[in-house]
Amino acid sequence: MHGAFSILAAALAASLLPALAGCVTGNGDAQVSTRPVAIQSPGDGQGGNQVAGKSPSSPASPAPTGTAAAAAPGTTPPVTTVKVTGLEEVNLDKLVLALAPGQPLVRKTGAMCGFGHDVQPEQAGEQAYEDLAQSARQGLAASGIPVPVSSSLFETGSQALFLLRGRATDVDFGYCAFWHVTELEGSLTVDWELFSLLEQRVVFRGSTRGSAKVSGGTPAEAGIQGINDAVAEAAARLGGDPQFRAVLVKQAPGPQTTSQTVAGPITLAKRPLFTGSFQSHAKQVTQATVLLRAGGHGSGFLISADGLILTNAHVVQGQAQIRVELPDGRVLTGQVLRRDAQRDVALVQVPLADAPALPLDLALPQVSEEVYASGAPLDTAFTGTITKGIVSALRREPDGLLYIQADIDVQPGNSGGPLLDSSGNVIGITVFGVQPAGGSIGLNFFIPIDQALAALNLYPQ
């Protein structure tokens, strides 16, 4: 699964590039006439670079503690409550038909049923087995379980937190064909396992039974149809299982607001800026850059010793929690404290006491200044990748949103990771890029760190 980086398709790039050549304003920023619409990359956060309003509020969670999260004097931390808002999406990862060695797919039931023979598994064709997963999805959807329209995360951009696998056993279908009319009846059992991507473990196991009757077609056609119908029925019964549904209950904060998810300001402890070369601080940069998973993956970075992380709103989407993987191998559950969809930033907290946070330089970089990016491009195996480039321009849109444009190479999976100056101080957050030919062309955009902090009501001392 790839990360939550918003790739712009060629057609969108064509509309964006003329805008990037817009008039220069008095402060040296260029006017961008139209905000590009982001198209999801494989495994990206649903909706990509969303701008039409704010994201839902985050769940109730412990307020940040310590000097990194002290509330401003005279403010009262807001209190949120948790309410059920539906069920989490489930991605059906695999469904296999398990037949005993030598077992026919469909058996002829008796000598009185006219001509014909047992139907062997190879007579069904590969497509028939691929259709089983789709039949299961239809059964789940019929019972009210949210499922992607396809089994492929790459095709749907699904951000499901749960993967479901099924194994059809006890397959027993028989047919009787007389005067070219096939009558088929049978049943099967599906053993299910539900895997949580957040917890990285199986959270539900269960079995359901399905049956079907089919009239017409050849014995092979009737058998394939009957098995698919039985799988759909078994999946629908799974979807109606109270224990299965209880695992999928989605929680969201309430009451929701149209702006920040938490109103009170948070004061960040001052961290001295790095000086000297980037190389002398490269290890600290990679130690502070984290991987976030919610179906796909994205990046983020630590900004306080007590575990506050900045990332993109489209990386966390509407999730209350998100899986956070640290460079040292530890896996933590992060609480999504705040998010702002228009500025596409989010604040996550993990339970840490002495995190290797990065210093933040709120000054805008100069055009041609050397910059670096850290993150997990394309695949989680590339976590900790650092790339280098220069600032190409500062671009301001009519709605006031400012972006740092740079030719530095970033890819899907870099979203939410830090943009750093030549000493390793954070100056921005990776958010999207233009990739008309499917690869980076050095036209990538970053949120200035001061605007990211302001959108989340964060204030460095």
C-alpha positions, 0 to 999 in steps of 0.5 A, spaced: 500 500 500 502 506 498 502 513 502 497 519 502 500 523 497 496 527 492 498 526 485 495 530 480 493 527 473 496 530 467 489 533 465 489 537 472 496 538 471 495 542 464 490 546 468 495 548 473 501 549 469 498 556 466 496 558 473 503 557 476 505 562 471 500 567 474 502 575 475 507 576 481 504 580 486 507 586 490 510 581 495 513 577 490 508 571 491 505 569 484 497 568 484 494 561 483 488 562 479 485 555 480 486 550 486 488 544 483 483 538 485 487 532 487 486 525 485 488 519 489 494 516 488 494 508 490 492 507 497 492 515 499 487 518 504 480 518 501 478 525 498 486 527 497 487 534 498 480 536 501 478 543 501 471 544 501 470 545 509 473 542 515 474 535 517 470 532 523 472 533 530 477 529 533 475 524 539 476 525 546 483 524 548 487 526 554 490 533 553 497 534 551 501 534 558 508 538 559 511 544 557 510 542 550 502 542 551 501 547 556 494 551 555 495 559 554 493 562 561 486 563 562 484 558 557 479 552 559 481 546 555 475 544 551 471 537 553 469 533 547 464 527 548 464 520 543 458 518 539 457 512 535 457 514 527 456 508 524 461 502 522 468 502 519 469 500 512 472 493 511 476 491 505 475 484 503 482 482 502 481 474 500 476 469 499 478 462 497 474 455 496 477 450 500 476 443 497 478 436 499 483 433 494 479 429 489 473 433 491 468 435 485 466 442 485 459 439 484 457 432 484 451 429 480 446 426 485 444 420 482 443 415 477 436 417 476 438 424 474 439 423 466 446 424 463 452 428 466 458 427 470 461 431 477 463 438 475 471 438 477 474 445 479 478 446 473 471 446 469 469 453 473 475 457 470 479 462 474 474 468 473 469 464 477 473 464 483 475 471 483 467 472 483 467 469 489 470 475 493 465 480 489 459 475 491 462 476 498 462 484 498 455 484 495 453 480 501 456 484 506 454 491 503 447 488 503 447 487 511 450 494 511 457 493 512 461 499 508 466 495 503 470 498 497 467 496 490 473 493 488 478 488 492 484 492 490 486 498 494 490 500 488 483 501 484 479 504 490 484 508 494 480 505 500 482 507 507 479 501 510 482 500 517 480 492 517 482 487 512 477 481 511 479 474 509 474 468 508 475 460 507 469 456 504 469 449 507 464 444 507 462 445 500 457 440 498 453 442 492 449 436 488 445 437 481 440 433 477 439 434 470 433 431 466 431 433 459 437 438 459 434 442 465 439 442 471 436 443 478 442 444 483 442 445 491 447 445 496 451 449 502 458 451 504 461 454 510 465 460 510 471 461 516 472 468 517 478 472 520 478 480 521 485 483 521 486 490 524 491 494 520 491 499 526 492 494 532 496 489 527 492 483 529 486 479 528 480 482 532 475 477 530 474 470 528 467 466 526 464 462 521 457 462 517 453 458 513 450 459 506 446 455 501 443 456 495 438 453 489 439 454 482 435 452 476 437 452 469 444 452 465 449 447 465 451 443 471 458 447 471 454 454 470 449 452 475 454 450 480 458 456 479 452 460 481 450 456 487 457 457 490 457 464 489 450 465 492 451 461 498 458 465 499 453 472 498 449 469 504 454 467 508 457 474 508 450 477 509 450 473 515 457 475 518 455 482 516 449 481 521 453 478 527 452 483 533 460 481 535 462 482 528 459 489 528 461 491 535 468 490 532 467 495 527 463 501 531 466 507 528 467 513 534 467 520 532 467 526 537 461 530 538 459 535 538 462 537 531 465 544 529 466 547 523 473 549 524 478 546 529 477 540 532 480 543 539 479 550 540 484 552 546 491 554 544 497 549 545 504 552 547 510 548 544 516 548 548 521 552 545 527 548 541 533 551 539 534 551 532 539 547 528 546 550 526 551 548 521 550 543 516 544 538 514 549 532 514 550 533 522 543 533 523 540 528 518 540 522 524 536 527 528 531 528 522 530 521 521 529 519 528 523 524 528 520 522 522 514 517 523 510 513 519 502 513 519 498 508 517 490 508 515 489 503 510 495 506 506 501 510 509 503 517 510 509 521 513 509 525 519 514 528 524 515 529 532 514 537 534 514 536 542 518 531 547 511 529 549 509 526 542 505 531 538 506 529 531 504 534 525 502 531 518 496 532 513 489 532 514 488 527 508 493 522 511 489 521 518 482 523 514 476 522 519 480 517 523 480 518 531 486 514 532 492 512 527 497 507 527 504 510 528 511 507 527 517 510 530 524 509 526 526 505 532 521 499 531 516 501 536 508 501 534 504 506 537 496 508 537 496 515 535 490 520 538 488 525 532 487 531 536 486 536 531 485 537 524 484 543 519 482 540 512 482 547 508 490 547 510 490 540 510 494 539 517 493 535 523 495 534 530 496 527 532 499 525 539 502 518 541 504 516 549 512 518 549 516 522 554 522 524 551 521 524 543 526 526 539 522 532 536 525 537 531 526 545 531 521 549 527 523 555 523 517 560 522 521 564 517 519 563 510 525 560 505 528 564 500 527 562 493 533 558 490 535 556 498 537 549 499 532 544 502 531 537 504 525 532 505 524 526 509 519 521 509 517 514 506 516 515 499 512 509 495 513 504 500 514 503 507 520 499 506 523 506 504 521 509 511 527 514 513 528 517 505 531 524 505 531 527 498 534 534 496 532 540 492 531 548 492 525 552 493 523 554 486 517 559 488 512 561 493 505 561 491 499 564 494 492 562 492 486 567 492 483 565 498 490 566 502 493 560 502 501 560 501 505 554 498 512 553 498 514 550 491 520 546 490 523 541 485 525 536 491 523 529 489 517 527 493 512 521 492 506 518 494 508 516 502 511 523 503 505 526 505 505 529 512 513 529 512 517 535 514 520 540 509 527 542 512 532 547 511 540 546 510 541 545 517 535 540 518 530 545 521 522 544 519 520 550 514 514 546 511 510 540 510 509 536 504 502 536 501 502 535 494 505 534 487 504 535 480 506 528 476 502 528 469 506 522 467 506 518 473 513 520 476 515 526 479 517 532 475 520 537 480 513 540 481 512 539 488 508 543 494 509 544 501 505 548 507 509 553 510 510 551 518 508 557 521 501 557 517 500 549 519 501 551 526 496 557 526 491 553 523 491 548 528 492 553 534 499 551 536 504 557 538 511 556 539 514 559 545 
